[in-house]
Amino acid sequence: MSIRIATPADAEAIAAAEAETQRTPGLLVGWPGEIPVEAYRAKIGKLATAGRYIVAEDADGLAGHAFLDPMPMHANAHVFLLTIVVHPRHVGRGVGRSMLRDLLEWAQRDARVGKVELNVRAGNLRAQQLYRGFGFVEEARFARRVRRIDGIFEDDLGMAWFPRRAARAAN
Ligand SMILES: CC(C)(COP(=O)(O)OP(=O)(O)OC[C@H]1O[C@@H](n2cnc3c(N)ncnc32)[C@H](O)[C@@H]1OP(=O)(O)O)[C@@H](O)C(=O)NCCC(=O)NCCS
């Protein structure tokens, strides 16, 4: 398994894998098919310079994708939002750990990153365990924030990670 920067040609495989993952309630926030392939392609293009978009692949094709995407305003452009998706049939084999390590090593090196944030469903203990292992801390709980495809409402947790850099804070 190796990790490389995503290219626009990966967009269709990424969209298909996400749609398949989204059919299991309680993992990703999106519903299958709601994001057009073009939006995946645009995100890969944007993050080629504005952030980092990676894929994991083995001899059979993609095994996962993950990215860090900066928030849009000057005031919060130092906050990068994390998304990580290990594709079905590849979970539990270290792919998630490898992709997260890559992204956080990049975040540690890139001076634009002041904070990494993510949202994770309260019931997704596997993902939370992974994040905690890398030093993410829980910052918030958003009650009934997610309506899953099975109609059940679920809480979302906000988690954050900070690079080891001296930061000036007002509070
Ligand atoms: C959550 C996810 C990213 C984890 O990646 P993964 O490749 O399956 O996990 P890894 O094999 O790299 O394991 C890394 C850590 O995850 C945790 N983990 C893995 N499988 C687990 C399980 N069945 N139960 C609890 N924790 C588990 C452990 O902390 C593990 O570390 P350890 O092996 O030292 O115990 C991946 O399963 C995934 O993408 N799932 C579907 C989409 C999703 O949930 N994305 C996150 C949305 S916020």
PDBQT file of the ligand as one rigid body, heavy atoms in Angstrom, charges set to zero:
ROOT
HETATM    1  C1  LIG A 201     -12.402   5.158  10.669  1.00  0.00    +0.000 C 
HETATM    2  C2  LIG A 201     -11.330   4.750   9.665  1.00  0.00    +0.000 C 
HETATM    3  C3  LIG A 201     -10.721   5.988   9.044  1.00  0.00    +0.000 C 
HETATM    4  C4  LIG A 201     -10.214   3.982  10.418  1.00  0.00    +0.000 C 
HETATM    5  O1  LIG A 201      -9.250   3.558   9.471  1.00  0.00    +0.000 OA
HETATM    6  P1  LIG A 201      -8.839   2.006   9.369  1.00  0.00    +0.000 P 
HETATM    7  O2  LIG A 201      -7.896   1.844   8.264  1.00  0.00    +0.000 OA
HETATM    8  O3  LIG A 201     -10.080   1.185   9.343  1.00  0.00    +0.000 OA
HETATM    9  O4  LIG A 201      -8.124   1.808  10.797  1.00  0.00    +0.000 OA
HETATM   10  P2  LIG A 201      -6.635   1.261  11.032  1.00  0.00    +0.000 P 
HETATM   11  O5  LIG A 201      -6.555  -0.174  10.629  1.00  0.00    +0.000 OA
HETATM   12  O6  LIG A 201      -5.644   2.206  10.458  1.00  0.00    +0.000 OA
HETATM   13  O7  LIG A 201      -6.583   1.321  12.623  1.00  0.00    +0.000 OA
HETATM   14  C5  LIG A 201      -6.213   2.523  13.277  1.00  0.00    +0.000 C 
HETATM   15  C6  LIG A 201      -6.865   2.627  14.626  1.00  0.00    +0.000 C 
HETATM   16  O8  LIG A 201      -8.276   2.724  14.479  1.00  0.00    +0.000 OA
HETATM   17  C7  LIG A 201      -8.877   2.118  15.609  1.00  0.00    +0.000 C 
HETATM   18  N1  LIG A 201      -9.665   0.959  15.160  1.00  0.00    +0.000 N 
HETATM   19  C8  LIG A 201      -9.523   0.220  14.049  1.00  0.00    +0.000 A 
HETATM   20  N2  LIG A 201     -10.466  -0.732  13.974  1.00  0.00    +0.000 NA
HETATM   21  C9  LIG A 201     -11.208  -0.597  15.108  1.00  0.00    +0.000 A 
HETATM   22  C10 LIG A 201     -12.363  -1.272  15.616  1.00  0.00    +0.000 A 
HETATM   23  N3  LIG A 201     -12.940  -2.285  14.981  1.00  0.00    +0.000 N 
HETATM   24  N4  LIG A 201     -12.887  -0.823  16.785  1.00  0.00    +0.000 NA
HETATM   25  C11 LIG A 201     -12.324   0.212  17.453  1.00  0.00    +0.000 A 
HETATM   26  N5  LIG A 201     -11.239   0.888  17.003  1.00  0.00    +0.000 NA
HETATM   27  C12 LIG A 201     -10.696   0.482  15.861  1.00  0.00    +0.000 A 
HETATM   28  C13 LIG A 201      -7.777   1.673  16.525  1.00  0.00    +0.000 C 
HETATM   29  O9  LIG A 201      -7.424   2.744  17.366  1.00  0.00    +0.000 OA
HETATM   30  C14 LIG A 201      -6.672   1.425  15.548  1.00  0.00    +0.000 C 
HETATM   31  O10 LIG A 201      -5.441   1.460  16.168  1.00  0.00    +0.000 OA
HETATM   32  P3  LIG A 201      -4.823   0.095  16.803  1.00  0.00    +0.000 P 
HETATM   33  O11 LIG A 201      -4.700  -0.866  15.652  1.00  0.00    +0.000 OA
HETATM   34  O12 LIG A 201      -3.519   0.533  17.375  1.00  0.00    +0.000 OA
HETATM   35  O13 LIG A 201      -5.803  -0.380  17.831  1.00  0.00    +0.000 OA
HETATM   36  C15 LIG A 201     -11.914   3.810   8.581  1.00  0.00    +0.000 C 
HETATM   37  O14 LIG A 201     -12.406   2.638   9.188  1.00  0.00    +0.000 OA
HETATM   38  C16 LIG A 201     -12.987   4.455   7.727  1.00  0.00    +0.000 C 
HETATM   39  O15 LIG A 201     -12.702   5.289   6.893  1.00  0.00    +0.000 OA
HETATM   40  N6  LIG A 201     -14.244   4.035   7.899  1.00  0.00    +0.000 N 
HETATM   41  C17 LIG A 201     -15.359   4.452   7.054  1.00  0.00    +0.000 C 
HETATM   42  C18 LIG A 201     -15.508   5.968   6.933  1.00  0.00    +0.000 C 
HETATM   43  C19 LIG A 201     -15.363   6.683   8.249  1.00  0.00    +0.000 C 
HETATM   44  O16 LIG A 201     -15.896   6.274   9.273  1.00  0.00    +0.000 OA
HETATM   45  N7  LIG A 201     -14.625   7.793   8.204  1.00  0.00    +0.000 N 
HETATM   46  C20 LIG A 201     -14.458   8.655   9.358  1.00  0.00    +0.000 C 
HETATM   47  C21 LIG A 201     -15.581   9.632   9.413  1.00  0.00    +0.000 C 
HETATM   48  S1  LIG A 201     -15.356  10.824  10.727  1.00  0.00    +0.000 SA
ENDROOT
TORSDOF 0
